[in-house]
Amino acid sequence: MSNSSKSRLTQTSPSLSLSDIVIGSSCLKKYEYGLSKFSDYNRKTNMGTELIRKVIRRAYVNKLRSGKSPSWRSITGLIDKICFEGIDTKDDDAVDEAYRRSLKLINRVQGSWFKPYFVKEDYEGFLDLGLRRSILGFIINDTIDLVLFNEKDVVVCQVTELADNLSPLYNDIRLRGQAWLLAQEIGKYPTQLRRIMWQPTDKIKIETVNIIKPEEFYDKTQKAIGHIVDAIKYKTFYPSINEQCKTCPFRKKCSF
Ligand code: SF4
């Protein structure tokens, strides 16, 4: 890692989130047209994803507190509690809906996450890890959903929706950027990237990739982020005309 990323942060430095970097890397013209204002662009999630996120987060917190994997019974209790949060118990329809949601989640969480992954893991976890780093005079920041670690591995995880337009895991600039931010923070290279994906009509799907050549991986990630920051800094907003233009919210405005 070069020294440029280790430069001091200042109060006045402009900042970019990794979501901005994702937009800039897909099309700098799109960034210029203002999508960057929606900093939660890549965090838009449906209720199912939010519920899964809560279940996974609380399961890891319980594991961390007790020092062992929570039982399946305690996880079902947790799911019930989460699904009934804020529900007016006098409203029969709302109670029915919460009950249905809870049953659906219990089935999916057990078969596709709890049994095949969670109970077998010897990881501890950090949740919602906010990180920032300065590069080329800009502060790059983001919050990592979940970091798992044991003596051998450090895994950077994202809980998201299973969408057709997700980049292949290894090329996901946001996850790569998160791993890079974490590497700068802990002075050690994370070894895996993981996506925990939820789709209302499907099960939880988990993808993991190993980072085989860490020095090369982190060096390339820093350079890729640096290119986007450089373009934004010097306002070189050129278009990337390709398939994404069909669904771009700025296609009417864009003259290319
Ligand atoms: S229409 Fe295409 S080139 Fe124009 S801003 Fe959108 S993605 Fe970029």
Residues whose N, C-alpha, C, O or C-beta is under 5 A from the ligand:
A	BS01	SF4	C27 K29 K30 P239 S240 I241 Q244 C245 C248 F250 R251 C254 F256
